[in-house]
């Protein structure tokens, strides 16, 4: 009798495992996502949110000069990896998608979207994806969702994406994701999100492949956190421009860049410090004094850093003026 129970429960466990996770599935990333291309720049993006830990490690794929992929529901990462390879070889998004799907025993459980650098878009939703599950393919983007509160989620995403055409591609994708969540989102809730942006053309150096690669692994409000991180990235893009200007001994351009960064992150001390340094290098030492004073009052480490800059030729100031600043 015990032996019979063991056989029964062993069979039941195997059946349940198959029912939960079909062949070649790596994650249970039931989710909503959007892939899109900016018609002007050619940049391509994929944004995703899910009630699953670290969705960014499985669902979004992208490569500059090639395209982007979102593979979700019961995730088969082969669609991401091979999808990019096939589009790089010259296949359209539809051709690449159909080729992989034909070889996938668990295709009925998949939801996948692909977009190539040439603007071809394709998507499919397997008949065994958990309701509400559907996708919308448009001229330059595709929206897909499964296990949603209801079908309104994808239509809310489309509406938001269309209405925010004035935004840059990354911000426009995030706006669509916010609308999805506001419309109900994943029926289970929310946990992680991710955003990738790549260029239409391959970069000069392979390590510069992704223009944006942000992940929120585990958070109560992942899309809002993703939006915050995107804002921070934009600020630090200005910081990088300021740093390059400093290297090129162009303090005016550096100051402009740091001012732009500060507008995005007004409470960031790193930005304030380098803005003050740029003021010094622009012969506006008096304007730098109140900034340095506040920084030094809050954290003496900025004072120690300032002392080290002359030897690296990152600040142009005579010794007496530097001593004055260091004693604020």
N, C-alpha and C positions, 0 to 999 in steps of 0.2 A: 504493500500500500504506500509506504513512504517513497519507494522508488518511482511509483506512478506519479506522485505529487511532484517529485523532482523533475521528471520529464515534462510534466504539464507546465510548471512554472518556468522551466528553461525555454520551452516553446513560446510561452507568453512573453517572456522577456525579449526573445529574439524578434518576435513579431512587433512588439512595442518599439524596439530600437529602430527597426526598419521603418515603421510608421512615422517616427519622429524625424529620422535622418536618412534620406534616400542616398543612393549610390553617389559617390564622389562629392558629397556635401562636406564642407569644412566648418560652417558656422550656421546658426539659426538667425540670420540677420533679416528678420521681417521688418520692413522699413519703408520710408518714402525717400525718393531721390530725384535729382534733376541733372541732366547733362545738357550743355548748351555751348554754342559758339557765338562770339561777338562778330556780327557781320562786317564791322569796320576793321577791327584789328586782326581778326582771325583767331584770337585767343580762344581756348576751349576750357570748359570747367565742368566739374562734377561735384555736387554737394549732396550730403546724405545725413539723415538722423534716424536713430533707432532706439528701441528699448532693449539694447544689448551692449555689453561691455566692448569698448574699443572697436566700434564699427569701421573706423578708418583703416584698420589693418586688413579688411577683407573685401568690402564693397567697392570703394572707388579706385580706379586705375587711370593713369594718364601718362602720356609721353609726348614731349614737344616734337613737332614735325610729323606726328602720327595721328593721335586722337585720344578719346577718353571712353571709359567703359564703367557702367554700374552693374554689378552682378549681385543679386539679392534674393530674398525669400530663403530657400534652403541653398545657401551659397555654394557655387562651384567656381573656384578661383581660376579654373582653366579658361573661362570666358574672358577674364581680365588679361591674363598672361598671353594666351594664344590669340585672343582678339586683337591685341595691339600688334603682335607679330604678323598676323594675317593682313591687317590694314597697312602695316609698314611695307609689306610685300606688294601692295597695289590693289588688294581686294576692297570693295566698297564695304560700308558698315553692314549692309544687308547680307552680302556674300559671306563675310566673316562670321556673322551671327548664325546663319543657316548651316554653315559647314560644321561649326562646333556643336550646334544643337542636334544635328543628324547623328553625331557620335556619342551623345549623352543619354545614357539609360534613364537618368532622372530628370529629363527635360520638362516633364509635366509639373515638377515642383519649382521650377526656376522662374525668375523674373529678371530680365536682362535688357540693357539698353546700350547701344554703341553709337559713336559719332566720330567720323573721320575728318582729317584736316581739310578735305575737299568739300565738306559740308553734307555728306551723306549721313542720314540718320536712320536707325532701325531699332525696334524694340519688340519684345514679346512677353506675354504673361501666361505661364503654364496653367492648365485647367485645374491643377491640384493646389495652386497657391491659396492661402487662407483669405477669405473675404474680410473686408472689401478689398478686392485686388483688380487693378486695371492700369492701363498706361495711355498716354496721349502723345502722339508724335506730330510735331509741327515742323515748319521749314528749317529752323535753326536750333531746335531743342527737342527734348523728350522728357516727359514727366511720368514717373511710375511709382506705384505704391501698393503694398499688400498688408493685410492684417490691420487695416485702418478702421477708425471709428465708423466712417461711412464713405461713400463715393465722392462726397463733396470736397474731400481733401485735395484730390488732384485738380479739380476745377478751381479751387481757391488758389492753388499754386500757379496755375496758368494765368489767372486773372492778375495776380500780384506781379508775375514776371512781365506780363505785357504792359502793365501800368507803370513799371519802373524802368522803362527803356532809357531814361536819362542817366541812370547810374552806371558805374563801371561794372563789368561782367561779374566779378566776385560779389560785389554788394547786391547786385540784382538777383543772383542766385540765393544769397542769404535772405533777401526780402521774400522770395518765393517760399523758402523753408519756414520762415516765421509765419507766413500765411497758412501753411499746412498745419502747423502746430495750433494756431489760433482756431482753425476749423475743426480740430479734434485730434488730428495726428494719429499715431499708433494707438490702438485700442488698449494696449497695456501701459502706456505712459511714455516716458522718455529717459534716456540715459547717456547716449554718446552721439557725437556728430563729427563730420569731417568736411574739408573743402580742399580741392586741388584745382589749380589753374596752370595750364601749359600753353606754350606758344604754337602758332601755326607752323613756324619754321624751326628746324633743329638748332639748338644753341651752338655757339662756337666751342664750348667746353661741356662735356657730358654732365659734370657736376652742377651745372647751371640749368638742368633740365626743367625743374618745376619753379614757376614764378611764385606760386603760393602753395604751401603744403601744411595745412593746419588740422589738428585733431583735438577733440575734447573726449577723453577716454571714459570719464565717469563723472556725471554732474547732474544736479537737480534740474537745471535749465540749460541743456547743451547748446541749443541754437543761439540763445542770448549770449552764452559764453563764447561761442564761435564768432559772433558778431563783435564782441569786445576784443578778441584776439586779432581779428582782421583790422580793426581800428588801430590797434597797437602796431601791427605790421606796417600799415600805411605810415604811421609816425616814424618808425624806424627806417623806412625807405628814405624819408627825408633826412634822417640822421646820417645815413650812409652817404647821401649826396653832400651833406655838410662835411663829413669826414674827408671825402675826396677833395672837396674844395680846400679844406685845410692843408691837405698834402700838396695841393697845387698852389699853395700860398695865395689863395683868393679869399680873404676873410669876409669880404662883402657877400659873396655867394654863399659862404658857409653860414653867415648870420641869417640870411634869407631862408636857408634850408632849416636851420634850427628853430627859427620863428614859426615856420609852417608845422614842424613837428610838435612844438609846444601848444599850438592851437588844438591839435588832436589829443594830446595828453598833457593837459595843463598842470597836473600835480606830479609829474615825473621829474625826480631830482637829477637823473642822468642828463636829460635834455637841458635842464636849467644850467647845469655845470658847463656843458660844452657851449651853450649860448653865451655864457659869461666869458669863457675863454675866447670865443670869436669876437666879442666886444673889445676885449683887451687887444687882440690882434688887429682890430679895426681902429685902433687909437681912441677907443671910447672907454677908457679905464674907469672913469667916474660912474658911468652907467652900469658897469659890472659890479661895483662895490656892494650895493644893496642885495644883489643876487648872491654873491659870495657870502655876505654876512648871514643871510638866512640859512644857507646851506651849512655853513660851519657851525652855526648855533644848534642845528638839528643833528649833525653828524660830523665829527672831527675827521673822519676818513677822507672827506673831500679836500680838506686842508692838506692832508698828507699827500694826496694825489697831485694837487696843484704844485707842490714843491718839486715833484719829480718831472714835470713837463718840460722845463727848459732844456734839460740834457737830451731829450728826445726831439727837440726843436718843434714842439707842438704849441709853444706859446712864445711870443716875441715881446719881451718886457725887460727893462733894466733891473738890476739887483735891488735898488732902493724901492722901486715901485712894487716889486715882488715881495720884498720884506714887509712892506706896508699891508699888502693883501693877506699875507700869512699871519699877521698879527691882529686881524680884525676880530 
